[in-house]
């Protein structure tokens, strides 16, 4: 996946208000997080998942704009949930911006529920709270 980092960071810059840098994605790989890409010809989607202490945290998930609304996001999320189950975790967490209604709808469709809000979680340049969702596995 290291060779995919530039393409992943490009997608991230297209879809995120506060995008992760290539260095952050490389750090995730070095930390041993589950880092996966979906590709047809190029990378079209990715996810970063951390599993520890019987909990999973979906750190990042994105689909390139041209592939959004194709069902790919749901398939990638289902894959992340299955990865977490294989790690024998009891619960999965993620954060999402209140303004990201499409993602919230997807997460709820898979059984995630709102746990709480984190004030000012997302930083500059687009400060926003985070909605923390969880799913019992």
ABEGO torsion letter per residue (X at the ends): XAAAAAAAAAAAAAABABBBBAAAAAAAAAAGBBBBBBBBABBABBBBBBBBGGBBBBABBBBBAAABGAGAAAAAAAAAAAAAAAAGBABBBBBBBAABAAAAAAAAAAGBBBABBBBGABBOABBBBBBBBBBBX
